[in-house]
Amino acid sequence: MRGEIAMSEARTAAFAAHAAARDTNQAAACAAARAASHDAATTHVAGHAVHAATYAAKAATYAADPADAGANTAKERNWQFQHLLDLGDNH
């Protein structure tokens, strides 16, 4: 939207991240790659942002010790919410 990256570059990055997600058998790595892919895809479709956030929370969950998974997910979602508020303050 700000013209900092061409849509073709973002699309290439999104496809590469999706490929990385398919190439791993580790849940946290897969979710992180999918988060990156959807983040890059927001260049042409803003609706991908919600998927990026969801996959980032999943990555935090999967990367945590099972006893800490809920807390890690909450921490990630809280960070996302605060970041949205901060972005709103800057515009």
N, C-alpha and C positions, 0 to 999 in steps of 0.2 A: 504494500500500500504506500510505503514511503519511497519506493523506487530504489531501495538499497540493493536489491537482488532481482535479477530477471526471473520471470516465471519459469522459463526453461531450466534455469539453474536450480530453482527450488524443486521443480518436478524431478529432476535427476537425483537430487538429494533424497527426496521422499521415496523414490523407487529403490535407491541404494539401501536406505534404512529398512524398508520392508523386506528386501532380500536378506539383510543381516538377521532380521527377526526369524525368517524362515530357516536360516542356516544354523541356528542355535537350538539346543535342546534344554537350555536353562531358562526357567520361567522369568526370572528377574531380568535377564539380558534380553529376552524376547519382548517383554513389556516395555523396557527402556527404548529398544529400537523402534517399536511401534509408536511410542510417544514422540520420538524424534521425527518419525515419518509424518505423523499427523501435524506436528508443529510446522514442518516445512510445507505441508500441503495447505496450510492456512493462507499462503500467498495467493492462491486462486479461489479458495472456498473457505470463508470464515468459520463455517460449521465444523471444520476439522478441529478447531481449538478445544471443543469439549471432549473429543476423543483423546487428544494429547494429554489433557488433564487427567482423564480416567486412567490411561495407560501409565502415566507417571505415578499415580497413587497405587496402581497394581504393582509396579516395579518396587516401590517402597515396601509394600506388603511382602512380596516374594523374597526380597533381599534380607528381610529381618529374620531374626530368630523367631520361631513360632510364638514364643511367649511375649515378644515385643511387636508382633505384626500389627495388632490393632492400634497400638500407640504410634507406630511409624506411619500408618495410613492416616491417622488423625493429624499428625504433625504435618504431613505433606498437604493434606486438604486445607489445613489452617494457613500454611504458607501460601498456597494458591489464592485463598480468599483474601489474605492481607495484600498480596501482590495486586490483585484486581482493585482493591480499594486505593492502593498507592497510585496505580495507573490512572484511576479516576480523578485523583487529586491533582495530577500533573496535566490534565487536559481541560 
